[in-house]
Amino acid sequence: MPSLDSFKSRRELDVNGKKYVYYSLPAASENGLGDVSKLPVSLKVLLENLLRNEDGTTVKAEDIKAFAAWLDDKGSANHEIAYRPARVLMQDFTGVPAVVDLAAMRDAAKMLGSEATAINPQVPVDLVIDHSVMVDYFSTPEAFDQNVAREYERNKERYEFLKWGQFAFENFRAVPPGTGICHQVNLEYLAKSVWTKNEDGVDIAYPDTCVGTDSHTTMVNALSVLGWGVGGIEAEAAMLGQPVSMLIPEVIGFKLSGSLPEGTTATDLVLTVVEMLRAKGVVGKFVEFFGPGLSNLSLEDEATIANMAPEYGATCGFFPVDAETLTYLDTTGREHDQIALVEAYTKAQGMFRTDLEPSFTDTLELDISTVRPSISGPKRPQDRIALDEAADSFAITLGKEFGEVDADAQKRAKVEGEEYSIGHGDVVIAAITSCTNTSNPSVLVAAGLVARKAIERGLQVQPWVKPSLAPGSQVVTDYLKKADLQKDLDALGFNLVGYGCTTCIGNSGPLPKKISDAIQSKNLVATSVLSGNRNFEGRINPDVRANYLASPPLVVAYALAGSMNVDITRDPIGYDDDNEPVYLKDIWPSSKEIAETVRSCVTAQMFEKRYGDVFKGDEHWQAVEVSGSDTYSWPESTYVANPPYFEGMTMTPEAPGDVINARIMGLFGGSITTDHISPAGNIKADSPAGRYLAEKGVPVTEFNSYGARRGNHDVMMRGTFANIRIKNQMLPGTEGGVTKHFPSGEQMDIYDACMRYKEENVPLVVFAGELYGTGSSRDWAAKGTLLLGVRAVCASSFERIHRSNLIGMGVLPLQMPEGQGWADLGMTGDEIVTIENVANITPRGNIAVNIKFADGTEKTVEALIRIDTENELEYFRNGGILHYVLRNLAET
């Protein structure tokens, strides 16, 4: 549907004889919007989005005018907008539930008498299968093939489902396993910087934008693609053509000057940036990079910085288009007409980087020449440590964090059957992994050169180290082989283990048993060094308690040294065949050597070849058999199941029913996060989910994680509100997912109580304090709430996105008046709650919540209905966003 175009911005752009329609920001400025030339480029992208999608309902003229007003208040106005990204990016863990919902909608469409094929994504969706490979095998030429085979054994049911989706849905593509990490595939192939679509015979050009079901979607910001990670429900909404609700953000400008000094890498730069921005405080804000220093960075360097936006807390870390962008598009094999369009479009829109400094909410500055070699850890990405202070820092950490001092700090454990022992600080995992660094040829080549020089000096990786190389795309293998560096990495045990997220997301695989036993025998603080973006406590490996982020060449160096106790800037990193000491400086390549090698080994032809038939997959993927049916034949599976969201649905929505004589599922305090609510981590045998899997014949060793089973609602609803640290104040002094059933007064698991209430036809409500649903957006925090039978959540305040997700699942969010929270009212959980007149609610109206106490007294509270817009009200009246979209698509 064409834009209302209140500001008469529709124009034509001629690029090498081909004509495109676009919505011009300068034209809008001339026609009543006012001067927006000094807006940050990231906000210009949002502004164009609203100009193009103005419909008078979700996007109004006043929403567009709010961008001009932003220049006066620098983002303090808190204006909410409806943003429509051009496309959606998914990885397999978080993408499976979205495809499950699409498949379920097809079944429902048939039930409603429509064609199943009416249900398709309304914008392009790419799902990259990258989160399932684990490092079970390593340091052998066969490791890659063995890990791939094991991956397919573990994930057969999920892969059959995803491959069916690949052929069943329009506007949906699945990139098979073994191709690369979604963010690197996005950067190297999927992203276009400027997107186009044909509408009524007219080619429309607009900025490439995306949302992704992974927080590191921000990596593509380096290509000037505005994108960030969202929860599953927001991604599904975008996928189905619905707007993403957001506030026009504050934008922090980060000025870069100078260039990297000799001996440093892009990883050292990004760890410094993370530290600075965390100290600044940029949560919920955009960060946009500018300044002369950008001219001294490659686009891959910028991608390294953009990738770690979640680690510095920003929504995105944006880089405007410049000459380097065009060079990168050419180097990675993009078509010349596309590159010409990117240049012409961004210059016409004032989005091409110039010396003009935009107007930011606030700024900070870094002279890149002051960056020092660094690592980060032992458990937070923002805790940067200068490399020459790393050994001393670990000694302090050993005592302060782990209580190991004096003689305890020196204890060692003999490794069974070996002539060596291990102690605190020994590096047992050295992993070149993660989208952050494996997208950057300079640091991958540097790692290969360090390996080559180490071998020339007769060095080897220490025998207790588990090394691995998991590149973000197959192109990495091509250029490492062309530079003859893969053989050097192989010689040190850094053989290819897979293409995908491995160690960084906890898929490091088990340590050799003898190493694990030695660590456990003395309760050692073993360490890992990885080129990733996350090192949270317990994330990397259960045997490893201290984890450090580092550049790929430093990963190799620490594998050689074998311990964090070695000061690799001063101490020998090893000894040659003549027992002469070898220092890091002896094997560290110069910047010139790295640059020359990169220039000689990275070619556009590599990208063109690897991505030429990228959706075909290898022989394993081709051997996955699926039917060609329009609807999915749901097998008996504990990984993928048809959810019950659409049972009994009709084409005409029934008015939302009142909540009569509801029981309280939980009374919670303030800052209950989505991590508290949503299922996460390993599935315990004595949990409701564990008991369910056992009943299905699944052995405990194959329980896997909630993350791997996100496509099965029976598992996930059993894990909702089951966090071991959640505190239900109906049972003061207890922790974990328990509640009290009434009127019996029996204490039981929340899931079991909810199912009992469901059998008794008793609706449920939840009461909570301030900032309910804070933290990362997690779709199962809302989906699980609905499936447990909760009709309304009454909280003192809500986190914005979780509030929206509750509405998206048909759960009513109500905000209690100040001073009338559940604790103020003297509630204990045995009350009966009634909420009437639900069918007649209006956005941000009031509704009476009647609370009947056990002694027969009653109190009525006028709660604020936190359905904030007419669009949200339509979702709620339909029973949720999926129902709303399903009805609309089934009618057409």
Secondary structure, 3 states (H helix, E strand, C coil): CCCCCCCCCEEEEEECCEEEEEECHHHHHHHHHCCCCCCCHHHHHHHHHHHHCCCCCCCCHHHHHHHHHHHHHCCCCCCEEEECCCEEEEEHHHHHHHHHHHHHHHHHHHHCCCCHHHCCCCCCEEEECCCCCCCCCCCCCCHHHHHHHHHHHHCHHHHHHHHHHHHHCCCEEEECCCCECHHHHHHHHHCCCEEEEEECCEEEEEECEEEECCHHHHHHHHHCCEEEECCHHHHHHHHCCCCEEEECCCEEEEEEECCCCCCCCHHHHHHHHHHHHHHHCCCCCEEEEECHHHHHCCHHHHHHHHHCHHHHCCCEEECCECHHHHHHHHHCCCCHHHHHHHHHHHHHCCCECCCCCCCCCEEEEEEHHHCCCEEECCCCCCCEEEHHHHHHHHHHHHHHCCCCCCHHHHCEEECCCCCCEEECCEEEEEEECCHHHHCCHHHHHHHHHHHHHHHHCCCCCCCCCEEEECCCEHHHHHHHHHCCCHHHHHHCCCCECCCCCCHHHCCCCCCCHHHHHHHHHHCCCEEEEECCCCCCCCCCCCCEEEEEECCHHHHHHHHHHCECCCCCCCCCCEECCCCCEECHHHHCCCHHHHHHHHHHHCCHHHHHHHCCCCCCCCHHHHHCCCCCCCCCCCCCCCCCCCCCCCCCCCCCCCCCCCEEEEEEEEECCCCCEHHHHCCCCECCCCCHHHHHHHHCCCCHHHCCECCCCCCCHHHHHHHCCCCCCCCCCCCCCCCCCEEEECCCCEEEEHHHHHHHHHHCCCCEEEEECCCECECCCCHHHHHHHHHCCEEEEEECCECHHHHHHHHHCCCEEEECCCCCCCCCCCCCCCCEEEECCHHHCCCCCEEEEEEECCCCCEEEEEEEECCCCHHHHHHHHCCCHHHHHHHHHHHC
